[in-house]
Amino acid sequence: MPALHPPPVSLLDKYRGAAFEPIYTTTVTASGGEARHARASGIVRSDDGKLDLALRLPTELGGDGGRTNPEQLFAAAYAACFHGALNLLATRNKVEVREASVRVTVGFGRDPVDGLFMLTAEVAIDLPGVPRPVAEELVRNTERFCPYAKMARNGIASVVALAPAADNKV
């Protein structure tokens, strides 16, 4: 297995462009499954094939469970992104973090505002051996820097549209 290399610290440099500048783009498609319970039960597959997972409705929502679900995937992505950002900022600030962990708990439930559904996320960071004031500053700065934390706080630019008619099966 090849050695892992950290991302360049230059990713911490502020961008001064006029529009969004993508650095990496990926596409994941969810398809298949049963529609009777109106929840994901098919598969999710990335365009490069590196992600290929079966989805199942959790038992708490009346499903069979036994596979992952969208809430777990979101929690995993959020935790991984925050963990990476935390380590990158620690490296820049010469803070040694060993065995840092980021635990994200995602809740799926009823939205009291519109009566539909919403997600909540709680992020817990463990930084063994890092003095508390240093750890607090590092977490605060990571929260500002991590794109998942920014999305959870401010929302995300999102475009939802029906695919062109040629791509829709009728």
KEROBA-705017 format. One line per 4 residues: their letters; for each residue x, y, z of N, C-alpha, C. Coordinates in nm, 4 decimals, padded with zeros to 6 digits. Example, Ala and Ser with C-alpha at 12.3 -4.5 7.8 and 13.67 -1.06 7.14 Angstrom:
<nodes>
as) 01.3190:-00.5690:00.7800:01.2300:-00.4500:00.7800:01.3200:-00.3300:00.7800 ~ 01.2850:-00.2250:00.7080:01.3670:-00.1060:00.7140:01.2900:00.0030:00.7870
</nodes>
This chain:
<nodes>
mpal) 00.0854:-00.1173:00.0000:00.0000:00.0000:00.0000:00.0898:00.1234:00.0000 ~ 00.0638:00.2180:-00.0909:00.1485:00.3373:-00.0980:00.1320:00.4246:00.0272 ~ 00.2377:00.4971:00.0598:00.2346:00.5861:00.1758:00.1357:00.6995:00.1530 ~ 00.0691:00.7382:00.2606:-00.0230:00.8508:00.2531:00.0544:00.9812:00.2596
hppp) 00.0092:01.0796:00.1850:00.0713:01.2112:00.1859:-00.0338:01.3135:00.2249 ~ 00.0018:01.4082:00.3121:-00.0961:01.5099:00.3504:-00.1243:01.6039:00.2339 ~ -00.2408:01.6675:00.2354:-00.2686:01.7662:00.1318:-00.1756:01.8854:00.1510 ~ -00.1536:01.9636:00.0468:-00.0656:02.0790:00.0616:-00.1254:02.1817:00.1579
vsll) -00.0398:02.2371:00.2415:-00.0846:02.3382:00.3365:-00.1340:02.4622:00.2620 ~ -00.0992:02.4756:00.1340:-00.1471:02.5886:00.0536:-00.3001:02.5884:00.0414 ~ -00.3644:02.4752:00.0710:-00.5104:02.4734:00.0710:-00.5666:02.5674:00.1771 ~ -00.4834:02.6073:00.2717:-00.5267:02.7004:00.3756:-00.5248:02.8456:00.3277
dkyr) -00.4590:02.8725:00.2131:-00.4550:03.0088:00.1594:-00.5946:03.0531:00.1185 ~ -00.6289:03.1758:00.1501:-00.7610:03.2266:00.1129:-00.7698:03.2486:-00.0369 ~ -00.8855:03.2185:-00.0921:-00.9146:03.2359:-00.2345:-00.9750:03.3736:-00.2540 ~ -00.9348:03.4435:-00.3565:-00.9822:03.5797:-00.3812:-01.0537:03.5936:-00.5156
gaaf) -01.1051:03.4854:-00.5706:-01.1721:03.4912:-00.7004:-01.3133:03.5453:-00.6905 ~ -01.3729:03.5693:-00.8072:-01.5073:03.6264:-00.8133:-01.6174:03.5205:-00.8084 ~ -01.5834:03.3962:-00.8377:-01.6845:03.2898:-00.8418:-01.6286:03.1643:-00.7760 ~ -01.7178:03.0706:-00.7482:-01.6779:02.9417:-00.6920:-01.5714:02.8792:-00.7806
epiy) -01.4642:02.8306:-00.7212:-01.3556:02.7675:-00.7947:-01.3435:02.6222:-00.7502 ~ -01.4006:02.5278:-00.8270:-01.3938:02.3879:-00.7849:-01.2507:02.3350:-00.7911 ~ -01.2137:02.2593:-00.6881:-01.0837:02.1939:-00.6824:-01.1016:02.0448:-00.7089 ~ -01.2140:01.9912:-00.6673:-01.2458:01.8493:-00.6853:-01.3963:01.8385:-00.7028
tttv) -01.4383:01.7534:-00.7935:-01.5802:01.7291:-00.8174:-01.6018:01.5789:-00.8279 ~ -01.7110:01.5317:-00.7709:-01.7450:01.3907:-00.7817:-01.8952:01.3785:-00.8037 ~ -01.9364:01.2668:-00.8574:-02.0782:01.2416:-00.8799:-02.1132:01.1049:-00.8225 ~ -02.2212:01.1009:-00.7465:-02.2721:00.9758:-00.6907:-02.4185:00.9647:-00.7317
tasg) -02.4575:00.8478:-00.7774:-02.5948:00.8236:-00.8207:-02.6611:00.7227:-00.7277 ~ -02.7810:00.7559:-00.6828:-02.8636:00.6617:-00.6065:-02.9684:00.6075:-00.7017 ~ -02.9877:00.4754:-00.7016:-03.0858:00.4168:-00.7927:-03.1352:00.2840:-00.7352 ~ -03.2395:00.2308:-00.7996:-03.2931:00.1012:-00.7608:-03.3714:00.1078:-00.6318
gear) -03.3954:-00.0069:-00.5759:-03.4643:-00.0151:-00.4483:-03.6146:-00.0147:-00.4612 ~ -03.6774:-00.0216:-00.3466:-03.8229:-00.0251:-00.3399:-03.8768:00.1137:-00.3104 ~ -03.9833:00.1517:-00.3761:-04.0411:00.2843:-00.3567:-04.1557:00.2831:-00.2562 ~ -04.2001:00.1675:-00.2136:-04.3202:00.1611:-00.1311:-04.3078:00.2346:00.0011
hara) -04.1877:00.2439:00.0576:-04.1745:00.3123:00.1854:-04.1134:00.4511:00.1714 ~ -04.0936:00.4985:00.0511:-04.0472:00.6342:00.0233:-03.9135:00.6659:00.0885 ~ -03.8273:00.5691:00.1043:-03.6935:00.5919:00.1601:-03.5925:00.5086:00.0831 ~ -03.4702:00.5539:00.0853:-03.3641:00.4885:00.0096:-03.3501:00.3410:00.0463
sgiv) -03.3584:00.2561:-00.0527:-03.3339:00.1141:-00.0315:-03.2580:00.0555:-00.1492 ~ -03.2085:00.1386:-00.2369:-03.1367:00.0912:-00.3545:-02.9872:00.0861:-00.3300 ~ -02.9121:00.1451:-00.4228:-02.7668:00.1506:-00.4121:-02.7198:00.2933:-00.4387 ~ -02.6028:00.3256:-00.3871:-02.5343:00.4489:-00.4242:-02.4017:00.4083:-00.4851
rsdd) -02.3687:00.4705:-00.5986:-02.2463:00.4353:-00.6699:-02.1830:00.5620:-00.7237 ~ -02.0521:00.5771:-00.6968:-01.9799:00.6932:-00.7494:-01.9428:00.6692:-00.8945 ~ -01.9196:00.7793:-00.9653:-01.8869:00.7679:-01.1070:-01.7546:00.6947:-01.1305 ~ -01.6642:00.6946:-01.0334:-01.5381:00.6219:-01.0497:-01.5443:00.4793:-00.9935
gkld) -01.6599:00.4401:-00.9361:-01.6792:00.3055:-00.8844:-01.6179:00.2787:-00.7478 ~ -01.5530:00.3785:-00.6873:-01.4896:00.3565:-00.5571:-01.5906:00.3507:-00.4431 ~ -01.7066:00.4083:-00.4628:-01.8158:00.3980:-00.3660:-01.9264:00.3170:-00.4316 ~ -01.9650:00.2099:-00.3676:-02.0697:00.1235:-00.4210:-02.1342:00.0538:-00.3004
lalr) -02.2429:00.1123:-00.2518:-02.3049:00.0631:-00.1293:-02.4542:00.0383:-00.1472 ~ -02.5016:-00.0641:-00.0801:-02.6453:-00.0887:-00.0737:-02.7031:-00.0055:00.0399 ~ -02.8217:00.0485:00.0190:-02.8908:00.1288:00.1199:-03.0119:00.0527:00.1724 ~ -03.0394:00.0701:00.2997:-03.1589:00.0115:00.3582:-03.2170:00.1084:00.4596
lpte) -03.3457:00.1053:00.4707:-03.4165:00.1863:00.5690:-03.3823:00.1336:00.7075 ~ -03.3446:00.2216:00.8022:-03.3134:00.1742:00.9383:-03.4362:00.1119:01.0043 ~ -03.4116:00.0203:01.0945:-03.5226:-00.0450:01.1647:-03.6067:00.0565:01.2422 ~ -03.5421:00.1637:01.2915:-03.6146:00.2673:01.3661:-03.7191:00.3383:01.2803
lggd) -03.7025:00.3303:01.1482:-03.7979:00.3927:01.0566:-03.8850:00.2881:00.9875 ~ -03.8832:00.1660:01.0393:-03.9693:00.0611:00.9858:-03.9055:-00.0275:00.8812 ~ -03.7767:-00.0108:00.8561:-03.7089:-00.0913:00.7549:-03.6439:-00.2154:00.8135 ~ -03.5766:-00.2880:00.7259:-03.5071:-00.4100:00.7665:-03.3694:-00.3815:00.8251
ggrt) -03.3151:-00.2614:00.7985:-03.1802:-00.2304:00.8452:-03.0793:-00.3182:00.7745 ~ -02.9671:-00.3426:00.8380:-02.8679:-00.4340:00.7822:-02.7732:-00.3715:00.6817 ~ -02.7973:-00.2504:00.6386:-02.7090:-00.1781:00.5454:-02.7014:-00.0334:00.5912 ~ -02.6257:00.0456:00.5204:-02.6121:00.1864:00.5571:-02.7323:00.2667:00.5097
npeq) -02.7379:00.3927:00.5505:-02.8482:00.4801:00.5114:-02.7933:00.6211:00.4890 ~ -02.8703:00.7097:00.4288:-02.8198:00.8433:00.3983:-02.7688:00.9207:00.5198 ~ -02.8315:00.9035:00.6342:-02.7879:00.9764:00.7534:-02.6489:00.9310:00.7978 ~ -02.6218:00.8013:00.7894:-02.4884:00.7508:00.8231:-02.3850:00.8016:00.7242
lfaa) -02.4206:00.8053:00.5967:-02.3270:00.8546:00.4956:-02.2943:01.0022:00.5195 ~ -02.3957:01.0819:00.5542:-02.3724:01.2229:00.5835:-02.2850:01.2381:00.7074 ~ -02.3142:01.1631:00.8130:-02.2340:01.1698:00.9356:-02.0892:01.1303:00.9066 ~ -02.0684:01.0278:00.8266:-01.9332:00.9839:00.7923:-01.8589:01.0919:00.7140
ayaa) -01.9261:01.1516:00.6166:-01.8630:01.2554:00.5357:-01.8294:01.3777:00.6202 ~ -01.9212:01.4198:00.7057:-01.8989:01.5349:00.7918:-01.7805:01.5074:00.8860 ~ -01.7800:01.3913:00.9504:-01.6718:01.3574:01.0430:-01.5378:01.3513:00.9710 ~ -01.5334:01.2901:00.8544:-01.4089:01.2772:00.7801:-01.3564:01.4136:00.7357
cfhg) -01.4445:01.4997:00.6878:-01.4036:01.6323:00.6432:-01.3522:01.7149:00.7610 ~ -01.4254:01.7147:00.8723:-01.3844:01.7926:00.9888:-01.2509:01.7398:01.0424 ~ -01.2344:01.6087:01.0458:-01.1110:01.5468:01.0936:-00.9928:01.5895:01.0059 ~ -01.0118:01.5867:00.8745:-00.9051:01.6280:00.7829:-00.8703:01.7750:00.7997
alnl) -00.9723:01.8603:00.8101:-00.9498:02.0042:00.8278:-00.8793:02.0304:00.9600 ~ -00.9195:01.9609:01.0643:-00.8581:01.9748:01.1961:-00.7089:01.9422:01.1900 ~ -00.6759:01.8313:01.1262:-00.5361:01.7912:01.1146:-00.4550:01.8875:01.0291 ~ -00.5147:01.9393:00.9234:-00.4461:02.0351:00.8375:-00.4149:02.1637:00.9147
latr) -00.5119:02.2147:00.9884:-00.4889:02.3352:01.0682:-00.3892:02.3092:01.1806 ~ -00.3945:02.1925:01.2405:-00.2985:02.1589:01.3459:-00.1569:02.1574:01.2894 ~ -00.1401:02.1014:01.1707:-00.0086:02.0983:01.1065:00.0421:02.2399:01.0819 ~ -00.0450:02.3251:01.0276:-00.0043:02.4631:00.9997:00.0372:02.5355:01.1279
nkve) -00.0322:02.5091:01.2363:-00.0058:02.5777:01.3626:00.0923:02.5030:01.4530 ~ 00.1526:02.3975:01.3977:00.2513:02.3186:01.4714:00.1976:02.2657:01.6045 ~ 00.0712:02.2240:01.6005:00.0079:02.1598:01.7159:00.0082:02.0105:01.6877 ~ 00.0732:01.9349:01.7744:00.0789:01.7908:01.7537:-00.0506:01.7275:01.8044
vrea) -00.1240:01.6675:01.7132:-00.2465:01.5961:01.7517:-00.2249:01.4483:01.7201 ~ -00.2353:01.3684:01.8226:-00.2221:01.2238:01.8064:-00.3547:01.1616:01.8458 ~ -00.3998:01.0732:01.7611:-00.5236:01.0007:01.7886:-00.6430:01.0924:01.8068 ~ -00.6449:01.2021:01.7327:-00.7624:01.2906:01.7341:-00.8805:01.2135:01.6763
svrv) -00.9981:01.2388:01.7300:-01.1176:01.1763:01.6729:-01.2301:01.2794:01.6656 ~ -01.3125:01.2621:01.5641:-01.4294:01.3470:01.5432:-01.5488:01.2543:01.5312 ~ -01.6457:01.2712:01.6204:-01.7675:01.1894:01.6205:-01.8841:01.2789:01.5838 ~ -01.9550:01.2433:01.4771:-02.0716:01.3204:01.4337:-02.1961:01.2347:01.4525
tvgf) -02.2911:01.2897:01.5254:-02.4190:01.2235:01.5462:-02.5235:01.2999:01.4656 ~ -02.5865:01.2308:01.3719:-02.6893:01.2925:01.2877:-02.8250:01.2399:01.3312 ~ -02.9169:01.3313:01.3525:-03.0542:01.2952:01.3859:-03.1469:01.3268:01.2697 ~ -03.2356:01.2362:01.2403:-03.3403:01.2545:01.1383:-03.4717:01.2621:01.2141
grdp) -03.5463:01.3692:01.1934:-03.6708:01.3810:01.2680:-03.7629:01.4858:01.2112 ~ -03.8649:01.5159:01.2875:-03.9682:01.6105:01.2461:-03.9248:01.7541:01.2705 ~ -03.9511:01.8377:01.1718:-03.9206:01.9801:01.1781:-04.0399:02.0528:01.2391 ~ -04.0230:02.1177:01.3552:-04.1359:02.1861:01.4183:-04.1811:02.3098:01.3403
vdgl) -04.0975:02.3584:01.2485:-04.1333:02.4779:01.1717:-04.2345:02.4454:01.0625 ~ -04.2071:02.3431:00.9819:-04.2975:02.3129:00.8699:-04.3673:02.1775:00.8836 ~ -04.3376:02.1023:00.9888:-04.4030:01.9741:01.0101:-04.3479:01.8616:00.9238 ~ -04.2470:01.8896:00.8412:-04.1894:01.7858:00.7551:-04.0686:01.7241:00.8270
fmlt) -03.9569:01.7125:00.7590:-03.8406:01.6473:00.8170:-03.7198:01.7385:00.8163 ~ -03.6253:01.7098:00.9047:-03.5002:01.7839:00.9091:-03.3908:01.6959:00.9683 ~ -03.2683:01.7416:00.9529:-03.1532:01.6748:01.0118:-03.0920:01.7657:01.1173 ~ -03.0342:01.7047:01.2182:-02.9517:01.7765:01.3141:-02.8157:01.7065:01.3167
aeva) -02.7139:01.7807:01.3550:-02.5809:01.7214:01.3659:-02.5128:01.7732:01.4915 ~ -02.4539:01.6818:01.5650:-02.3729:01.7161:01.6815:-02.2325:01.6644:01.6538 ~ -02.1338:01.7525:01.6688:-01.9952:01.7181:01.6404:-01.9169:01.7208:01.7716 ~ -01.8532:01.6097:01.8057:-01.7732:01.5998:01.9275:-01.6299:01.5659:01.8882
idlp) -01.5365:01.6479:01.9329:-01.3962:01.6319:01.8974:-01.3177:01.5912:02.0201 ~ -01.2320:01.4903:02.0071:-01.1456:01.4469:02.1149:-01.0013:01.4696:02.0708 ~ -00.9278:01.5492:02.1480:-00.7879:01.5803:02.1182:-00.7003:01.5446:02.2384 ~ -00.6748:01.4146:02.2600:-00.5957:01.3740:02.3761:-00.4569:01.4388:02.3745
gvpr) -00.4164:01.4889:02.4907:-00.2827:01.5451:02.5047:-00.2670:01.6895:02.4609 ~ -00.3722:01.7496:02.4049:-00.3646:01.8898:02.3618:-00.4233:01.9754:02.4738 ~ -00.3486:02.0760:02.5218:-00.4020:02.1615:02.6274:-00.5360:02.2223:02.5864 ~ -00.6290:02.2297:02.6810:-00.7654:02.2733:02.6514:-00.7732:02.4069:02.5761
pvae) -00.7030:02.5122:02.6168:-00.7135:02.6390:02.5416:-00.6683:02.6255:02.3960 ~ -00.5636:02.5478:02.3729:-00.5143:02.5244:02.2367:-00.6179:02.4438:02.1584 ~ -00.6729:02.3404:02.2216:-00.7743:02.2564:02.1564:-00.8979:02.3380:02.1211 ~ -00.9423:02.4238:02.2120:-01.0607:02.5071:02.1856:-01.0391:02.5995:02.0665
elvr) -00.9212:02.6611:02.0595:-00.8922:02.7496:01.9466:-00.8847:02.6709:01.8157 ~ -00.8231:02.5546:01.8202:-00.8123:02.4709:01.7011:-00.9504:02.4273:01.6525 ~ -01.0377:02.3866:01.7425:-01.1737:02.3452:01.7050:-01.2524:02.4637:01.6491 ~ -01.2414:02.5787:01.7127:-01.3124:02.6991:01.6649:-01.2673:02.7354:01.5234
nter) -01.1357:02.7324:01.4995:-01.0845:02.7638:01.3665:-01.1227:02.6578:01.2639 ~ -01.1250:02.5315:01.3069:-01.1661:02.4243:01.2155:-01.3123:02.4399:01.1774 ~ -01.3946:02.4801:01.2720:-01.5362:02.5003:01.2414:-01.5547:02.6077:01.1345 ~ -01.4719:02.7100:01.1361:-01.4793:02.8157:01.0339:-01.4264:02.7675:00.8993
fcpy) -01.3280:02.6768:00.9026:-01.2585:02.6331:00.7826:-01.3246:02.5150:00.7122 ~ -01.3789:02.4202:00.7861:-01.4343:02.2967:00.7306:-01.5582:02.3248:00.6459 ~ -01.5591:02.2845:00.5188:-01.6760:02.3122:00.4344:-01.8043:02.2430:00.4813 ~ -01.7936:02.1276:00.5473:-01.9149:02.0627:00.5983:-01.9727:02.1411:00.7146
akma) -01.8858:02.1923:00.8022:-01.9345:02.2750:00.9128:-01.9973:02.4035:00.8580 ~ -01.9347:02.4600:00.7563:-01.9896:02.5813:00.6931:-02.1260:02.5512:00.6316 ~ -02.1390:02.4381:00.5646:-02.2662:02.3993:00.5040:-02.3728:02.3793:00.6116 ~ -02.3359:02.3130:00.7207:-02.4325:02.2882:00.8280:-02.4773:02.4192:00.8924
rngi) -02.3897:02.5160:00.8970:-02.4196:02.6446:00.9602:-02.4937:02.7390:00.8657 ~ -02.4520:02.7450:00.7390:-02.5034:02.8463:00.6458:-02.5870:02.7920:00.5311 ~ -02.5952:02.6626:00.5151:-02.6616:02.6065:00.3976:-02.5597:02.5831:00.2873 ~ -02.6084:02.5426:00.1719:-02.5221:02.5077:00.0586:-02.5874:02.5572:-00.0697
asvv) -02.5049:02.6008:-00.1634:-02.5580:02.6343:-00.2953:-02.6024:02.5035:-00.3595 ~ -02.7281:02.4965:-00.3997:-02.7820:02.3718:-00.4512:-02.8775:02.4007:-00.5664 ~ -02.8645:02.3246:-00.6722:-02.9550:02.3351:-00.7856:-03.0222:02.1992:-00.8021 ~ -03.1537:02.1968:-00.7986:-03.2297:02.0736:-00.8162:-03.3083:02.0879:-00.9453
alap) -03.2869:01.9946:-01.0388:-03.3534:02.0043:-01.1688:-03.3770:01.8657:-01.2260 ~ -03.4832:01.8521:-01.2988:-03.5119:01.7288:-01.3707:-03.4124:01.7139:-01.4848 ~ -03.3576:01.5930:-01.5019:-03.2631:01.5679:-01.6104:-03.3324:01.5918:-01.7440 ~ -03.2568:01.6235:-01.8477:-03.3174:01.6449:-01.9809:-03.4025:01.5254:-02.0233
aadn) -03.5054:01.5515:-02.0993:-03.6045:01.4501:-02.1387:-03.5399:01.3276:-02.2014 ~ -03.4320:01.3419:-02.2756:-03.3671:01.2280:-02.3404:-03.3131:01.1288:-02.2366 ~ -03.2823:01.1767:-02.1169:-03.2269:01.0901:-02.0131:-03.3368:01.0262:-01.9278 ~ -03.4588:01.0750:-01.9363:-03.5679:01.0204:-01.8563:-03.6342:00.9057:-01.9283
kv) -03.6515:00.7976:-01.8581:-03.7206:00.6830:-01.9152:-03.8702:00.7048:-01.8983 ~ -03.9436:00.6955:-02.0046:-04.0889:00.7163:-01.9974:-04.1613:00.5858:-02.0196
</nodes>
